[in-house]
Amino acid sequence: MRWWTQREAIRAWLDSLPKPVGIFACYDGCGQQLLEICRYYEIRVPDEVAIVGVDNDELLCEITTPSMSSIVPNAFGTGVYAAKILDRLLRGEKLSGRKHPIEPLGVRKRVSTDVLAVGDRHVAEAVTFIRNNVHRNIGVEDLLGAIPLSRRVLETRFRKALNRTPHREILRVRTNAVRELLLETDMSLSEISRSDRH
């Protein structure tokens, strides 16, 4: 693991960057290595450093801590275009050596880029807790167990920072998570509901 032997140099580079900062890794494996270094040196992701990879390797992106956002390549479109070029070559056509960019399908958003600029440290910690536990059936009481504030103070700070209550933020984050599952998986609402109870 050559990259791990260079972790001090990578940390120095990360420390030299203005914060917050976003880093685009050339592929998911590189992004995963960067996340490991951030975790080792307790550099907060995504609050200080947001990271996005390329290829959307579902297994790799989901097992990283935190889960990693990644650009989804258009593999099918690339294959179709490559087949067309091959067909032209087989027909004896002379082709230029220019590159042919293929637009990606989009970005699969995960926690590594889920940044919310909040000046209040306790509110930021509460929002991070909500996002990290989005697939658990958490409530405001769970927040109070993780954040050293009374319910009244936490709600006041939430309203000041985000113009909504902690309860509304939990509902908003959970609704977004359910919408993504419906768009990107074959799960039904009933299946999503059952999985959230665990």
Helices and strands as residue ranges (DSSP letters): H 2-5, H 7-16, E 21-24, H 28-40, E 49-54, H 58-63, E 69-72, H 75-90, E 106-108, G 111-113, H 121-132, H 140-146, H 151-162, H 166-184, H 189-196
